Amino acid sequence: MNISEFFMISVRWIHSISAVIWVGGNIFYILVIRPYQNSGQNDLSITKGGGEHFKSLVNTCILVSIVTGTVMLFDRLTEPSVTSTYVVVLSSKILLALIMFWIARRRLRAYGSRVSNVGTPKTYIGINIDKLSKHISGLNLTVIIGLLVFLISDLLQFLFLKGLTGG
């Protein structure tokens, strides 16, 4: 193994760890912290301190993902075995990652300045739109997109290997 191969393995590993921490942290927040906050036993020192730490962690994960993702992008796109299908799938992964970054930035900016939205719930065909949008936005949407990005990453690996073998 030469130094450039070792470097790219390290970059891929750091990229993966960053993604796992971000998506896994969101899952932990949804499954553990949010129910604790909603239980009425809310110890502000735990949730506020944890929220500030998580905000810092998310910012770090975003920065690491952008830097390592850019390095990996140029490494892969310079390979002669990359197909147009690979580029299309990679573009969809990048678009989803950008949406995740946008959600995180929007959410982190709003952290601490939450305003209660009191009003009549909107319903459409018997579905409470406010409740539905709450479940598929913010952290929940970040987790859904993050898991989809992991799936696309595996698909990209498959497509890349398929391109190498000419299959």
C-alpha positions as CSV (number, residue, x, y, z in Angstrom):
1,M,0.0,0.0,0.0
2,N,1.5,3.4,-1.0
3,I,1.0,6.7,0.8
4,S,-1.8,7.9,-1.5
5,E,-3.8,4.7,-1.0
6,F,-3.4,5.1,2.7
7,F,-4.4,8.7,2.6
8,M,-7.6,7.9,0.6
9,I,-8.5,5.0,3.0
10,S,-8.1,7.5,5.9
11,V,-10.2,10.1,4.2
12,R,-13.0,7.6,3.5
13,W,-12.9,6.3,7.1
14,I,-13.0,9.9,8.5
15,H,-15.9,10.7,6.2
16,S,-17.8,7.6,7.3
17,I,-17.2,8.2,11.0
18,S,-18.4,11.8,10.6
19,A,-21.6,10.6,8.9
20,V,-22.2,7.9,11.5
21,I,-21.7,10.3,14.4
22,W,-24.1,12.9,12.8
23,V,-26.9,10.5,11.9
24,G,-26.4,8.3,15.0
25,G,-26.5,11.4,17.2
26,N,-29.7,12.5,15.6
27,I,-31.2,9.0,16.2
28,F,-30.0,9.2,19.9
29,Y,-31.6,12.7,20.2
30,I,-34.9,11.5,18.8
31,L,-35.1,8.3,20.8
32,V,-33.6,9.4,24.1
33,I,-33.2,13.1,24.6
34,R,-36.5,14.3,23.0
35,P,-38.7,11.9,25.1
36,Y,-36.8,12.9,28.2
37,Q,-37.5,16.6,27.4
38,N,-41.2,15.8,26.9
39,S,-41.5,13.7,30.0
40,G,-41.7,16.7,32.4
41,Q,-38.6,15.6,34.2
42,N,-36.6,18.1,32.2
43,D,-33.3,18.9,33.9
44,L,-32.3,22.0,32.0
45,S,-28.6,21.6,32.7
46,I,-28.5,18.2,31.0
47,T,-30.6,19.1,27.9
48,K,-29.2,22.6,27.4
49,G,-25.5,21.5,27.8
50,G,-26.2,18.5,25.6
51,G,-27.8,20.7,23.0
52,E,-24.9,23.1,22.9
53,H,-22.4,20.1,22.6
54,F,-24.5,18.5,19.9
55,K,-24.6,21.8,18.0
56,S,-20.9,21.9,18.1
57,L,-20.6,18.3,17.1
58,V,-23.0,18.8,14.1
59,N,-21.0,21.8,12.9
60,T,-17.8,19.7,13.1
61,C,-19.4,16.8,11.2
62,I,-20.7,19.1,8.5
63,L,-17.2,20.6,8.0
64,V,-15.5,17.2,8.0
65,S,-18.1,15.8,5.6
66,I,-17.6,18.7,3.2
67,V,-13.8,18.5,3.2
68,T,-13.5,14.7,3.0
69,G,-16.4,14.5,0.5
70,T,-14.7,17.0,-1.8
71,V,-11.4,15.0,-1.6
72,M,-13.3,11.7,-2.4
73,L,-15.3,13.4,-5.2
74,F,-12.1,14.4,-7.0
75,D,-10.5,11.1,-6.4
76,R,-13.4,9.1,-7.8
77,L,-14.1,11.4,-10.8
78,T,-10.6,11.1,-12.0
79,E,-10.9,7.3,-12.4
80,P,-11.4,6.2,-16.0
81,S,-13.8,3.4,-14.8
82,V,-16.5,5.9,-13.6
83,T,-19.7,5.7,-15.6
84,S,-22.4,8.2,-16.3
85,T,-24.7,6.2,-14.0
86,Y,-22.1,6.6,-11.2
87,V,-22.0,10.4,-11.7
88,V,-25.9,10.6,-11.6
89,V,-26.1,8.6,-8.4
90,L,-23.2,10.6,-6.9
91,S,-25.0,13.8,-7.8
92,S,-28.1,12.6,-6.0
93,K,-26.0,11.8,-2.9
94,I,-24.5,15.3,-3.0
95,L,-27.9,16.9,-3.4
96,L,-29.3,15.0,-0.4
97,A,-26.2,15.9,1.7
98,L,-26.7,19.6,0.8
99,I,-30.3,19.3,2.0
100,M,-29.1,17.8,5.2
101,F,-26.6,20.6,5.7
102,W,-29.4,23.2,5.0
103,I,-31.8,21.5,7.5
104,A,-29.0,21.4,10.1
105,R,-28.0,25.0,9.6
106,R,-31.6,26.2,9.7
107,R,-32.3,24.2,12.8
108,L,-29.1,25.2,14.6
109,R,-29.8,28.9,14.0
110,A,-33.3,28.5,15.4
111,Y,-32.0,26.7,18.5
112,G,-32.8,28.6,21.6
113,S,-35.2,31.1,19.9
114,R,-38.2,28.8,19.5
115,V,-41.5,30.5,19.2
116,S,-44.7,28.6,20.0
117,N,-47.0,28.4,17.0
118,V,-50.5,28.5,18.4
119,G,-53.3,28.1,16.0
120,T,-55.9,25.8,14.4
121,P,-54.3,22.6,13.1
122,K,-54.5,22.3,9.3
123,T,-56.1,19.1,8.0
124,Y,-56.3,17.7,4.5
125,I,-58.4,14.6,3.8
126,G,-58.5,13.9,7.5
127,I,-54.7,14.2,8.0
128,N,-53.3,16.6,10.5
129,I,-50.7,18.4,8.3
130,D,-49.1,20.2,11.2
131,K,-48.5,16.9,13.0
132,L,-47.3,15.1,9.9
133,S,-44.9,17.9,9.0
134,K,-43.5,17.9,12.5
135,H,-42.7,14.2,12.1
136,I,-41.0,14.5,8.7
137,S,-39.1,17.7,9.3
138,G,-36.0,18.7,11.2
139,L,-34.2,15.9,12.9
140,N,-36.5,13.2,11.7
141,L,-36.0,14.3,8.1
142,T,-32.2,14.5,8.6
143,V,-32.2,10.9,9.9
144,I,-34.4,9.7,6.9
145,I,-32.1,11.5,4.4
146,G,-29.0,10.4,6.2
147,L,-30.0,6.7,6.1
148,L,-30.8,7.2,2.4
149,V,-27.4,8.7,1.8
150,F,-25.8,5.6,3.5
151,L,-27.8,3.4,1.0
152,I,-26.7,5.5,-1.9
153,S,-23.0,5.2,-0.7
154,D,-23.3,1.4,-0.9
155,L,-24.9,1.7,-4.3
156,L,-21.9,4.0,-5.4
157,Q,-19.4,1.4,-4.1
158,F,-21.2,-1.3,-6.1
159,L,-21.3,0.9,-9.3
160,F,-17.6,1.7,-8.9
161,L,-16.6,-1.9,-8.5
162,K,-18.8,-2.9,-11.4
163,G,-17.1,-0.2,-13.5
164,L,-13.7,-1.5,-12.6
165,T,-14.6,-5.1,-13.6
166,G,-16.3,-3.9,-16.8
167,G,-19.5,-5.7,-15.7
